[in-house]
Amino acid sequence: MKSCLIITFALLLLYIISVLCLAKECTNTPSQLSSHTFRNALLQSKNESLKTEMFSHYHLTPTDDTAWSSLLPRKMLREEEDEYGWTMMYRKIKNSDSFLKEVSLHDVRLDPIFSFQHPNTFHWRAQQTNLEYLLMLDVDSLAWSFRKAAGLDAPGSYYGGWERPDSELRGHFVGHYLSATAYMWASTHNNTLKEKMSALVSALSACQQKLGTGYLSAFPSSFFDRFEAITPVWAPYYTIHKILAGLVDQYKLAGNTQALKMATWMGDYFYGRVRNVIKTYSVERHWQSLNEETGGMNDVLYQIYNITGDSKYLLLAHLFDKPCFLGVLAVQADDISGFHSNTHIPIVVGSQLRYEITGDPLHKEISMFFMDIVNASHSYATGGTSVNEFWQDPKRMATTLQTENEESCTTYNMLKVSRNLFRWTKEVSYADYYERALTNGVLGIQRGTEPGLMIYMLPLGKGVSKAVTYHGWGTPYDSFWCCYGTGIESFSKLGDSIYFQQDGESPALYVTQYISSSLDWKSAGLTLSQKVKHVVSWDPYMHVTFTFSSSKGGMGKETTLNLRIPIWTNSERAKVSFNGQPVKVPASGNFLSIKQNWKSGDQVTMELPLSIRTEAIKDDRPEYSSLQAILYGPYLLAGLTSRDWSITTQPKDGKWISSIPETHNTHLVTLSQQSGNLSYVLSNNNQTITMEVSPAPGTQAAVAATFRLVTADSKGKVSIPEELIGSVVMIEPFDFPGMLVTQATDSSLAVQDSSSTDQEASSFRLVTGVDGNPGSVSLRLESKKGCFVYSDQTLKAGMKLTLRCDSDASDDKFKQGASFRLRKGMSQYNPMSFVMSGTQRNFVLSPLFSLRDETYNVYFSVQT
């Protein structure tokens, strides 16, 4: 009963939030049904009256086709018509093939090691974490619902979450898995993974063969009867798109011809279904059915046409180019507020492929306009977009900041849009956007190196945490949200947009992302190694080194290396050299071109200056003009805080943001005591020092249990915390830089600003533990003989620590309560961490992508 009440309350809360979004009708009616979160909660609830109310209005508002009707070629699906008519028409308008070419993932490898000091690049680490997860998943469990739908035996057990047998979206993750494993195999050539993905394709093929019509899904074809009758059903074409895309990727990247046959057979089946709807009713009835989310059906059908040349797939793709959304963009109206974001971004991606296939300039203009308005009016400093899965009014972003920002799927799809635009235009701004969104909106959706733990939303509000959202962190076998599917794809193809090439007599390579990697540049007969030194706060440069080697037959060919000079750097202070000789650097936002007959050993080095800068939120209301995000080069910094939003800057040595020295990490400690099977740690609890149960790493409680020992004798870097024994130290909470643990009036310990603290009351000598046990330490107040930081023999969470003085040295209770185990701090400063100085308090700033469960702000109301 209790669980039902909780679900009902959560559902009503989602309903209220969605209503407030005021979404428009180019989507489900009521529009909150577009939200995957809301739809899943509704279908799982037992509130039948709310279900009846919501679905009673389903699709009552007809799709507005007027903005589009004069722009879209109209063709009824009649067999006697010339099936090549559109193909011939498009040949007349298709432009020359001037787009940059993608570099195959087979030819790019992320580098795991740069130096012994920095063993792992975070891109490679994210890829490896994802690879572990893909290998953890079981073929029989993935195929379970497909086999049931086909009437086959289903060994093993099914997965939970959105892949449950009663979820109407079941099967969607399996399609994503096919794509992700194809990308990952191309990126790693892991043979175990190839065996697993090939086995899954074979299992699905058996299901399709059993059904015998070309249909393939984890749910019955009757879902499409409901879809075509305009009755409630949860986005069946959305799932079909994922399955089709997965099969196509298995063919394109792994050469699986069986997968292509399956995809074309599915395409034939749905061609017949759509044809029947239009013949029975009208094309307008088909447009109306598209109010339910259909994913990127247009995109994958254009891909199948590109592979096969069969024009029926071209025609079917056109019929999924959603008129009521693309029409708005075609007339260049910023009227996307209220649309469900991830329903519509894939449609733009499909429209982009339509432009590449047909050359129709309208579809180029559509995507360029779309990118412009999202980036200028609807995006956050992360590069991401959406709140509660929807777009809001343009340049009104300040009042959208909360826990349910930036659905991960939207970032995944916006990266596709920007990637295509860059290939067409070679404009650095699109590559800059890609870097921003990938770094700040994708890399941080994994929980560190824990396989299968990802988030749905990226919270951007005040005092938020990735762990505290409607969904929180998912689990490996019981989540499978839409963002799990796009997540496993994103981390499988991290190498797909580092390099682009231009073929010809004099090939050219465009380096758009600075990520440690190697490239087999086959068309030039060269191998390129890119090494990026880890960025740190105390060395404000991005250091990149390119080294060429010549593969067989590659000597003597003149080629051009084009290096992105990002908009975030100062080109006047940037340094580039070729074999030690300086090269002139163009203005930021351009490419630097070096044309050479490259030979083995040739080297290009870059030093790109990084600086701290603020960026105002996209909101044109004066009352929010002070709301700023803080970036260090391309990296968005988040302030560790649970409640503070406003800061009045207080420059120190002319700076209000200063780097945290590398040596500070060696002074970070956690102090613990044992009671039975439980370990307790000394913690900063609302600026009072208490004992708390030892927390998990990466949590806000772990932050509270970490302190920096500030040595009065200016002791520098140490190898282990034990080297500080014997030193006089002051104790600074990890997330309260500039504050110190000090004696309060009642002998308890409090956290106070160092400028108002009596230094004698906050100076302690770290000594060997008075209990005499190996490895234990005690904190003795330096100004008063015989006074030690003391807990109690009976430990419990929330117990305040005190100073106890003049105790009998033989008192075992005192010895135990005044002795602690010293260990490395549970939290550590990221190499890109800074301190932001304010009049009320200071903040630690760390890259957003590096955070796990910590509490943070992305935006601050900055007053100078």
C-alpha positions in Angstrom: 0.0 0.0 0.0 2.8 2.4 1.0 4.6 1.8 -2.3 1.4 2.5 -4.3 1.0 5.8 -2.5 4.5 6.7 -3.2 4.1 5.9 -6.9 0.8 7.8 -7.1 2.3 10.9 -5.4 5.3 10.8 -7.7 3.0 10.5 -10.7 0.9 13.4 -9.6 4.0 15.5 -9.1 5.2 14.7 -12.6 1.8 15.5 -13.9 1.8 18.9 -12.3 5.4 19.6 -13.6 4.4 18.5 -17.1 1.3 20.7 -17.2 3.4 23.7 -16.1 5.6 23.0 -19.1 2.7 24.1 -21.3 3.8 21.8 -24.1 2.3 22.3 -27.6 0.5 19.9 -29.8 2.9 18.6 -32.4 3.2 15.7 -30.1 1.0 13.7 -27.8 -2.2 15.1 -26.5 -2.1 15.7 -23.5 1.4 16.7 -24.2 2.9 15.5 -20.9 2.5 12.0 -22.4 5.6 12.8 -24.5 7.7 12.6 -21.3 9.2 9.1 -21.0 9.4 9.6 -17.3 5.7 10.5 -17.0 4.5 7.8 -19.4 6.4 5.1 -17.6 5.1 6.2 -14.2 1.6 6.4 -15.6 1.6 2.9 -17.1 3.1 1.4 -13.9 0.6 3.1 -11.6 -2.6 1.7 -10.3 -4.4 5.1 -10.6 -6.9 4.0 -13.3 -8.9 7.2 -13.1 -5.9 9.3 -14.0 -5.0 6.9 -16.8 -8.6 7.3 -18.2 -8.4 11.1 -17.9 -5.1 11.4 -19.6 -5.8 9.0 -22.5 -9.3 10.4 -23.1 -7.8 13.4 -24.7 -5.3 11.4 -26.8 -4.6 13.1 -30.1 -7.7 15.3 -30.2 -5.7 18.2 -31.7 -4.9 17.5 -35.3 -1.4 18.1 -36.6 -1.0 21.4 -38.2 0.4 20.7 -41.7 0.0 24.2 -43.2 3.5 25.5 -42.6 5.0 22.5 -44.4 2.5 21.6 -47.1 4.0 23.8 -49.7 7.5 22.7 -49.0 7.2 18.9 -49.0 6.8 16.9 -52.2 3.7 14.9 -51.9 3.4 11.4 -53.3 0.8 8.7 -52.6 2.1 5.2 -52.2 0.9 3.6 -55.4 2.8 0.8 -57.0 2.2 2.0 -60.5 4.1 5.3 -60.0 7.7 5.7 -61.1 9.7 4.5 -58.1 12.7 6.4 -59.4 10.9 9.7 -59.8 12.2 11.3 -56.6 15.7 9.9 -57.2 15.9 11.6 -60.6 14.5 14.9 -59.2 17.1 14.9 -56.4 19.9 14.2 -58.8 19.1 17.6 -60.5 19.5 19.5 -57.2 22.2 17.5 -55.4 25.3 19.5 -54.8 28.9 18.3 -55.2 30.3 16.0 -52.6 32.2 18.6 -50.7 31.5 17.3 -47.2 34.3 16.2 -44.9 34.5 12.4 -44.6 34.1 10.6 -41.3 37.2 8.7 -40.1 36.4 5.1 -39.4 36.3 4.1 -35.7 38.4 1.1 -36.9 41.3 3.5 -37.6 41.2 5.4 -34.3 42.3 4.2 -30.9 42.1 6.1 -27.6 45.3 6.1 -25.7 45.2 4.6 -22.2 48.5 6.1 -20.9 50.2 9.4 -21.3 52.7 9.4 -18.4 53.3 7.5 -15.2 52.1 10.6 -13.3 48.7 10.6 -15.1 48.1 6.9 -15.9 44.6 7.1 -17.5 43.0 9.6 -19.9 39.4 10.1 -18.8 38.1 9.4 -22.3 39.8 6.0 -22.4 38.7 5.3 -18.8 35.1 6.1 -19.7 35.3 3.8 -22.8 36.7 1.0 -20.7 34.0 1.3 -18.0 31.4 1.1 -20.8 33.1 -1.9 -22.4 32.9 -3.7 -19.0 29.2 -3.0 -18.9 28.5 -4.2 -22.4 30.3 -7.5 -21.6 28.3 -7.9 -18.4 25.0 -8.1 -20.2 23.6 -11.5 -21.2 22.4 -12.3 -24.7 19.5 -14.5 -23.5 18.2 -11.8 -21.1 18.4 -9.2 -23.9 16.6 -11.5 -26.3 14.0 -12.8 -23.8 11.1 -10.6 -24.7 11.8 -10.9 -28.5 11.6 -14.7 -28.2 8.4 -14.5 -26.2 6.8 -12.2 -28.8 7.8 -14.6 -31.6 6.5 -17.7 -29.7 9.9 -19.2 -29.1 11.4 -20.7 -26.0 13.1 -18.0 -23.9 15.8 -19.4 -21.7 17.3 -17.4 -18.8 15.6 -14.5 -17.2 14.4 -11.1 -18.4 15.8 -7.7 -17.4 14.0 -5.1 -15.3 13.3 -1.4 -15.7 12.1 -0.4 -19.2 13.0 -3.8 -20.5 10.4 -5.6 -18.3 8.0 -7.8 -20.2 5.2 -5.5 -19.3 6.9 -2.3 -20.4 5.5 -1.0 -23.7 9.0 0.3 -24.6 10.7 -3.1 -24.2 13.3 -3.9 -26.8 14.5 -0.3 -27.2 17.7 -0.9 -25.2 18.4 -4.0 -27.2 18.6 -1.8 -30.4 20.9 0.6 -28.6 23.0 -2.4 -27.5 23.4 -3.5 -31.1 24.7 0.0 -32.0 26.9 0.4 -29.0 28.6 -3.0 -29.4 29.2 -2.3 -33.1 30.8 1.1 -32.2 32.8 -0.5 -29.3 34.0 -3.4 -31.4 35.2 -1.0 -34.1 36.9 1.1 -31.4 38.6 -1.9 -29.6 38.3 -5.0 -31.7 37.4 -6.9 -28.5 36.7 -10.4 -29.8 34.6 -11.4 -26.8 32.3 -8.5 -27.6 32.1 -9.4 -31.2 31.0 -13.0 -30.3 28.3 -11.6 -28.0 26.9 -9.1 -30.5 26.9 -11.7 -33.3 25.0 -14.1 -31.1 22.4 -11.5 -30.4 21.9 -10.7 -34.1 21.4 -14.5 -34.7 18.9 -14.7 -31.8 16.9 -11.9 -33.2 17.0 -13.3 -36.7 15.5 -16.5 -35.4 12.6 -14.5 -34.0 12.1 -12.6 -37.2 12.1 -15.9 -39.2 9.6 -17.4 -36.8 7.2 -14.5 -37.3 7.7 -14.7 -41.1 6.5 -11.3 -42.1 9.6 -9.1 -41.6 8.3 -7.8 -38.3 10.7 -7.9 -35.4 10.2 -6.4 -32.0 10.0 -7.4 -28.3 6.2 -6.5 -28.3 3.5 -7.8 -30.6 2.6 -6.1 -33.9 -0.8 -5.2 -32.3 0.9 -2.2 -30.8 1.0 -0.7 -34.4 -2.8 -1.5 -34.8 -3.3 0.8 -31.7 -0.8 3.4 -33.2 -2.5 3.6 -36.5 -6.0 3.7 -34.8 -4.7 6.8 -32.9 -5.3 5.0 -29.6 -2.9 5.1 -26.6 0.4 3.2 -27.0 3.9 4.1 -25.9 6.0 5.0 -29.0 6.3 1.7 -30.8 8.2 3.3 -33.7 10.7 4.8 -31.2 11.7 1.2 -30.4 11.6 0.1 -34.0 14.0 2.9 -34.9 16.5 1.6 -32.2 16.3 -1.9 -33.5 16.7 -0.9 -37.1 19.6 1.5 -36.3 21.3 -1.3 -34.3 21.1 -3.7 -37.2 22.3 -1.1 -39.7 25.3 -0.3 -37.4 26.1 -4.0 -37.1 26.3 -4.1 -40.9 28.2 -0.9 -41.4 30.8 -1.4 -38.6 31.0 -5.1 -38.2 30.1 -6.3 -41.8 27.2 -8.4 -40.6 25.2 -9.0 -43.8 22.6 -11.0 -41.9 21.8 -7.8 -39.9 21.3 -5.8 -43.2 18.9 -8.4 -44.5 16.9 -8.2 -41.3 16.8 -4.4 -41.5 15.6 -4.3 -45.1 12.9 -7.0 -44.3 11.7 -4.8 -41.4 11.7 -1.8 -43.8 9.6 -3.7 -46.3 7.1 -4.6 -43.5 6.7 -1.0 -42.3 6.5 0.3 -45.9 3.4 -1.9 -46.3 1.9 -0.7 -43.0 2.4 3.0 -43.8 1.2 2.5 -47.4 -2.0 0.8 -46.0 -2.7 3.7 -43.6 -2.4 6.3 -46.4 -4.5 4.2 -48.9 -7.2 3.5 -46.3 -7.3 7.0 -44.8 -5.0 9.8 -46.0 -1.5 11.1 -45.7 -2.8 13.6 -43.1 -3.9 10.6 -41.0 -0.3 9.3 -41.1 1.0 12.7 -40.1 -1.4 12.8 -37.2 -0.1 9.4 -36.0 3.4 10.9 -35.8 2.3 12.9 -32.8 3.5 9.8 -30.9 7.3 9.8 -30.7 8.9 7.9 -33.5 12.6 8.4 -32.7 14.8 8.8 -35.8 12.8 6.7 -38.2 13.6 9.1 -41.0 17.3 9.0 -40.3 17.6 5.2 -40.3 15.4 4.8 -43.4 17.6 7.3 -45.2 20.6 5.2 -44.2 19.0 2.0 -45.5 18.3 3.9 -48.8 21.9 5.0 -48.9 23.1 1.4 -48.6 20.5 -0.3 -50.9 19.6 2.4 -53.4 16.0 1.2 -53.1 13.8 4.3 -53.5 10.9 2.9 -51.4 13.1 3.4 -48.3 13.7 7.0 -49.5 9.9 7.5 -49.8 9.2 6.0 -46.4 11.9 8.2 -44.8 10.2 11.3 -46.3 7.0 10.2 -44.6 8.7 10.3 -41.2 10.0 13.8 -41.8 7.6 15.3 -39.2 5.9 18.2 -41.0 4.6 20.2 -38.0 8.1 20.5 -36.5 10.3 20.8 -39.6 7.8 23.3 -41.0 8.4 25.6 -38.0 12.1 25.5 -38.6 11.7 25.8 -42.4 10.0 29.2 -41.9 12.8 30.1 -39.3 10.6 30.6 -36.3 12.0 30.2 -32.8 8.9 28.4 -31.7 10.2 25.2 -30.3 9.3 26.0 -26.7 6.9 23.4 -25.3 8.1 20.7 -27.7 9.4 17.4 -26.2 13.1 17.9 -26.9 14.2 14.3 -27.6 11.2 13.5 -29.7 12.3 16.2 -32.2 16.1 16.4 -32.3 16.4 13.0 -34.0 14.0 14.3 -36.7 16.4 17.1 -37.4 19.2 14.5 -37.6 17.2 12.6 -40.2 16.5 15.9 -42.1 20.3 16.4 -42.2 20.8 13.0 -43.9 18.0 14.0 -46.3 20.1 17.0 -47.3 23.2 14.9 -47.8 21.3 12.4 -50.0 19.1 14.8 -52.0 21.1 18.1 -51.9 17.8 19.9 -51.0 19.2 23.1 -49.5 16.0 23.6 -47.4 17.1 20.8 -45.1 20.6 22.3 -44.6 18.9 25.6 -43.7 16.6 23.8 -41.3 19.4 22.2 -39.3 21.5 25.3 -39.2 18.7 27.4 -37.9 17.8 24.8 -35.4 21.3 24.7 -34.1 21.5 28.4 -33.9 18.3 28.8 -31.8 19.1 26.0 -29.4 22.6 27.2 -28.8 21.6 30.9 -28.5 18.4 30.6 -26.5 17.7 27.1 -25.1 21.0 25.7 -23.9 23.0 25.7 -20.7 26.7 26.2 -20.1 27.1 22.4 -20.5 26.0 22.6 -24.1 22.9 20.6 -23.1 19.2 21.5 -23.3 15.8 20.7 -21.9 14.1 20.8 -18.5 11.7 18.0 -17.5 12.4 16.7 -21.1 10.9 19.8 -22.8 12.1 23.1 -24.3 11.0 26.3 -22.5 10.7 29.9 -23.7 13.8 31.3 -25.4 16.3 33.1 -23.2 14.4 32.2 -20.0 16.8 29.6 -18.7 17.4 31.0 -15.2 14.0 29.8 -13.9 14.5 26.3 -15.4 17.5 25.4 -13.1 16.6 22.4 -11.0 17.2 18.7 -10.6 15.6 17.6 -13.9 17.7 19.5 -16.4 19.4 18.3 -19.6 18.1 14.9 -20.4 21.1 12.9 -21.5 19.5 11.7 -24.7 19.2 15.2 -25.9 22.9 15.9 -25.6 23.6 12.6 -27.4 21.5 13.8 -30.3 22.6 17.4 -30.3 26.2 16.1 -30.8 25.0 14.4 -34.0 23.5 17.7 -35.3 26.7 19.7 -34.6 28.9 16.9 -36.0 27.0 17.0 -39.3 27.1 20.7 -39.5 30.8 20.8 -39.0 31.3 18.2 -41.8 29.4 20.4 -44.2 30.8 23.8 -43.2 34.2 23.2 -41.5 33.2 26.0 -39.1 35.1 25.8 -35.9 32.1 26.9 -33.8 30.4 23.6 -34.4 33.5 21.7 -33.3 33.7 24.0 -30.2 30.1 23.1 -29.4 30.9 19.4 -29.8 33.8 19.7 -27.4 31.7 21.6 -24.8 28.7 19.2 -24.9 30.8 16.0 -25.0 33.1 17.1 -22.1 30.5 18.7 -19.8 27.3 16.9 -20.8 28.4 13.3 -21.6 31.5 12.4 -19.8 30.0 13.0 -16.4 26.9 10.8 -16.8 28.8 7.7 -15.7 29.4 7.2 -12.0 33.2 7.1 -12.0 34.4 3.7 -13.1 31.4 1.7 -11.9 30.0 -0.2 -15.0 26.3 0.2 -15.6 25.7 3.2 -13.4 24.4 6.2 -15.3 22.0 9.1 -14.9 19.0 10.2 -16.9 19.1 13.9 -16.1 22.0 16.2 -15.4 20.9 18.6 -12.5 22.0 22.2 -12.8 20.0 23.9 -10.0 21.1 25.2 -6.6 22.7 22.7 -4.3 22.0 19.7 -6.5 23.5 16.3 -6.9 23.6 13.7 -9.7 22.4 11.2 -7.1 19.3 13.3 -6.1 17.0 13.5 -9.1 13.7 11.8 -9.9 15.7 8.8 -11.3 19.0 9.1 -9.5 21.7 6.8 -10.5 20.5 3.8 -12.5 21.5 0.2 -11.9 23.1 -2.3 -14.3 20.1 -4.7 -14.7 17.0 -2.8 -13.6 16.9 0.6 -15.3 17.4 0.5 -19.1 16.0 4.0 -19.5 16.3 5.8 -22.9 19.4 7.5 -21.5 21.0 4.2 -20.8 20.7 3.3 -24.4 22.2 6.6 -25.7 24.7 6.4 -22.9 26.2 3.1 -23.9 26.4 4.4 -27.5 28.1 7.6 -26.5 30.8 5.9 -24.5 31.4 3.4 -27.4 32.2 6.0 -30.0 34.3 8.6 -28.2 36.8 8.4 -31.1 34.3 9.2 -33.9 34.7 13.0 -34.0 38.4 13.6 -33.2 39.4 13.5 -36.8 37.8 14.2 -40.2 39.4 13.8 -43.6 39.2 15.3 -47.0 40.4 13.0 -49.8 41.9 14.0 -53.1 45.3 14.4 -54.7 46.4 16.4 -51.7 44.6 14.8 -48.7 43.8 16.9 -45.6 43.1 16.0 -42.1 41.0 18.1 -39.7 41.8 17.6 -35.9 38.7 18.9 -34.1 39.1 17.4 -30.6 42.1 17.2 -28.5 42.0 13.7 -27.0 45.0 11.4 -26.6 44.6 8.9 -29.5 46.2 7.5 -32.5 45.0 7.5 -36.1 45.8 5.2 -39.0 45.3 7.8 -41.8 45.0 5.3 -44.6 44.3 7.7 -47.5 47.6 9.5 -46.8 49.6 6.4 -45.8 50.4 8.0 -42.4 50.0 7.2 -38.8 49.4 10.1 -36.4 49.8 9.9 -32.6 48.1 12.7 -30.6 49.2 13.1 -26.9 47.4 15.5 -24.7 49.0 16.3 -21.4 46.5 16.2 -18.5 45.1 19.7 -18.0 45.8 21.1 -14.5 44.9 24.3 -12.7 48.4 25.2 -11.8 49.7 25.1 -15.4 47.2 27.1 -17.5 47.9 25.5 -20.9 46.6 22.6 -22.9 49.7 20.9 -24.2 49.3 18.7 -27.3 51.9 16.8 -29.3 51.4 15.3 -32.7 53.9 12.8 -34.0 53.9 11.3 -37.5 55.1 8.0 -38.7 54.8 6.7 -42.2 53.1 3.4 -43.0 53.9 1.4 -46.1 53.7 3.5 -49.3 53.0 6.7 -47.5 56.3 8.6 -48.0 56.4 11.6 -50.2 52.6 12.5 -50.4 51.9 16.1 -49.6 49.1 16.4 -47.1 47.6 19.1 -44.9 47.1 19.0 -41.1 44.4 21.4 -39.9 44.4 22.1 -36.2 41.4 23.7 -34.5 42.2 26.9 -32.6 39.3 26.9 -30.2 37.3 30.0 -29.3 38.2 29.6 -25.6 41.9 30.1 -26.1 44.0 33.3 -26.5 45.6 32.9 -29.9 48.0 35.7 -29.3 49.6 33.7 -26.5 49.2 30.3 -28.1 52.4 28.6 -29.4 52.6 26.1 -32.2 55.8 24.6 -33.6 56.7 22.2 -36.4 59.9 20.3 -35.6 60.8 23.0 -33.2 60.2 25.9 -35.5 57.5 28.3 -34.6 54.3 28.5 -36.7 52.1 31.5 -36.9 48.8 30.9 -35.1 45.6 32.4 -36.6 42.8 34.0 -34.6 40.7 31.9 -32.3 37.8 30.2 -34.1 39.9 29.2 -37.1 42.0 26.3 -38.3 45.8 26.4 -38.4 46.9 24.6 -41.6 50.3 23.0 -42.0 51.0 21.5 -45.5 54.0 19.1 -45.7 55.4 16.0 -47.2 55.3 14.4 -43.8 58.0 11.9 -42.8 58.4 9.6 -39.8 59.4 11.6 -36.7 57.8 14.9 -37.8 56.3 16.6 -34.8 53.9 19.4 -34.1 53.5 20.8 -30.6 50.7 23.1 -29.3 50.4 25.2 -26.2 46.9 26.6 -26.0 46.4 29.0 -23.1 43.5 28.3 -20.7 41.9 30.9 -18.6 39.0 31.3 -16.2 36.0 33.0 -17.6 32.4 33.5 -16.7 29.5 33.0 -19.0 26.1 34.5 -18.3 23.0 32.2 -18.4 20.9 32.5 -21.5 18.2 34.8 -19.9 17.6 38.4 -21.1 15.7 39.4 -17.9 17.7 42.0 -15.9 17.1 40.4 -12.6 19.2 37.4 -13.7 22.0 39.2 -15.3 24.4 38.3 -12.5 23.8 34.5 -12.9 27.1 33.1 -14.2 28.7 29.8 -15.0 32.5 29.5 -14.6 34.7 27.7 -17.1 38.3 26.9 -17.4 39.0 26.6 -21.1 36.3 24.1 -22.3 35.7 22.7 -18.8 32.6 23.7 -16.9 33.5 24.1 -13.2 31.0 23.3 -10.4 31.2 24.8 -6.9 30.9 22.3 -4.0 28.1 23.7 -1.9 24.8 22.5 -0.4 22.9 25.8 -0.3 24.9 28.9 -1.3 24.1 30.6 -4.6 25.2 34.2 -4.3 28.8 35.2 -4.0 30.4 38.6 -3.7 33.9 38.2 -5.0 36.8 39.0 -2.8 40.1 39.1 -4.8 43.2 37.8 -3.2 46.5 38.8 -4.8 44.4 40.3 -7.6 42.5 37.1 -8.3 39.0 35.9 -7.1 39.7 32.4 -8.5 43.0 30.7 -7.7 44.4 27.3 -8.6 44.7 24.6 -5.9 48.4 23.5 -5.8 49.3 20.0 -6.6 50.7 19.5 -3.1 47.4 20.0 -1.4 46.2 16.5 -2.2 49.0 14.9 -0.2 47.7 16.8 2.9 44.1 15.5 2.6 43.2 13.1 5.3 40.2 11.3 6.9 40.3 10.5 10.6 38.3 7.4 11.7 37.6 5.3 14.8 36.2 1.8 15.0 33.3 0.5 17.1 32.5 -3.1 16.6 32.0 -3.7 12.9 31.3 -0.1 12.1 33.8 2.5 11.2 33.1 6.2 12.1 34.7 9.2 10.6 35.3 12.7 11.8 32.9 14.9 9.7 32.0 18.5 9.1 28.3 18.5 9.9 26.8 22.0 9.3 30.0 23.5 10.5 30.0 21.4 13.7 32.5 18.5 14.0 30.8 15.2 14.6 31.4 11.5 14.2 29.4 9.8 11.4 29.3 6.3 9.9 32.0 5.9 7.3 30.4 6.8 3.9 31.0 5.5 0.4 33.5 7.3 -1.8 32.2 10.0 -4.1 29.4 11.0 -1.8 28.7 14.3 -0.2 29.3 12.6 3.2 32.8 11.6 1.9 33.4 15.3 1.2 32.4 16.1 4.7 34.8 13.5 6.1 37.8 15.0 4.3 40.1 17.6 5.8 43.3 19.3 4.7 46.0 19.5 7.3 47.5 23.0 6.8 51.0 22.8 8.2 52.3 25.8 10.2 55.9 24.9 9.3 55.0 25.2 5.6 55.7 21.5 5.0 55.4 20.9 1.3 54.5 17.7 -0.6 54.5 14.5 1.4 54.2 11.0 0.1 51.8 9.7 2.7 49.8 11.5 5.5 51.9 9.8 8.2 54.8 12.1 7.2 52.9 14.9 8.8 53.1 13.3 12.3 54.9 15.7 14.6 53.8 18.8 12.7 51.7 21.6 14.0 48.6 21.7 11.8 45.4 23.6 11.3 42.4 21.6 10.0 40.6 22.9 7.0 37.3 21.2 5.8 37.7 20.0 2.2 34.7 22.0 0.8 35.2 25.1 3.1 38.6 26.4 2.0 39.7 29.3 4.2 37.8 28.0 7.2 39.3 26.1 10.1 38.3 23.6 12.8 38.5 25.5 16.1 37.5 25.2 19.8 34.1 26.6 20.5 33.0 28.1 23.8 31.5 24.9 25.1 34.7 22.8 24.3 33.0 21.4 21.2 34.7 21.8 17.8 33.3 24.2 15.1 34.2 25.4 11.7 34.9 29.1 11.5 36.4 31.6 9.0 40.2 31.7 9.5 40.2 35.5 9.5 38.0 35.6 12.6 39.6 32.5 14.3 42.0 32.6 17.2 45.0 30.9 15.7 45.8 29.4 19.1 42.4 27.8 19.3 42.8 26.2 15.9 46.4 24.9 16.0 46.9 21.3 16.8 50.0 19.1 16.9 49.6 15.8 15.1 51.2 13.2 17.3 51.3 9.4 17.5 48.2 8.0 19.1 47.9 8.1 22.9 46.5 4.6 22.8 49.9 3.3 21.6 48.5 1.3 18.7 50.5 1.2 15.5 49.1 3.6 12.9 47.0 5.7 15.2 47.3 9.4 15.7 46.0 12.0 18.2 45.4 15.8 17.8 46.7 17.8 20.7 45.8 21.5 21.1 49.1 23.3 20.8 48.2 26.2 23.0 47.0 24.2 26.0 48.9 21.3 27.5 47.1 17.9 27.7 44.1 18.9 25.6 43.1 16.5 22.8 40.4 16.1 20.3 38.1 13.5 21.8 35.1 11.5 20.9 33.6 9.0 23.3 34.0 5.3 24.0 30.4 4.7 22.8 30.4 6.0 19.3 27.1 7.0 17.5 26.3 9.0 14.4 26.0 12.7 15.0 28.0 12.7 18.3 29.9 15.9 18.7 33.6 15.9 19.2 35.1 17.9 22.1 38.4 19.0 23.5 39.2 17.0 26.7 42.0 18.3 28.9 44.1 17.1 31.8 43.0 13.5 31.6 44.7 10.7 33.4 47.2 9.3 30.9 46.4 5.8 32.1 42.6 6.2 31.4 41.9 3.6 28.7 38.6 5.3 27.8 40.4 8.6 27.2 43.1 6.9 25.2 40.6 5.2 22.9 38.5 8.4 22.5 41.5 10.6 21.7 43.1 8.2 19.1 42.2 8.1 15.4 43.2 6.1 12.4 44.8 8.4 9.9 44.3 7.7 6.2 44.3 9.3 2.8 41.4 11.7 2.4 38.2 10.1 1.1 37.8 13.0 -1.4 40.6 14.4 -3.5 41.0 17.6 -5.4 40.7 17.2 -9.1 43.9 18.4 -10.9 41.6 21.1 -12.4 40.3 22.3 -9.1 40.3 26.0 -8.0 39.3 28.1 -5.0 36.7 30.8 -5.5 37.0 33.6 -2.9 34.0 35.4 -1.6 33.2 37.7 1.3 31.0 35.2 3.1 32.9 32.0 2.3 35.1 30.4 -0.3 34.2 27.5 -2.7 36.1 24.6 -4.2 35.5 24.5 -8.0 35.9 21.2 -9.8 35.0 20.0 -13.3 31.4 19.0 -13.4 32.2 15.8 -15.3 34.4 14.6 -12.4 31.6 14.7 -9.8 29.6 11.8 -8.6 27.2 12.3 -5.6 28.7 15.5 -4.3 26.4 18.5 -3.9 27.2 21.4 -6.2 26.1 24.6 -8.1 26.8 25.1 -11.7 25.6 28.7 -11.7 26.4 31.5 -9.2 25.0 34.9 -8.7 28.3 36.8 -9.0 28.6 40.3 -7.5 32.0 42.0 -7.9 
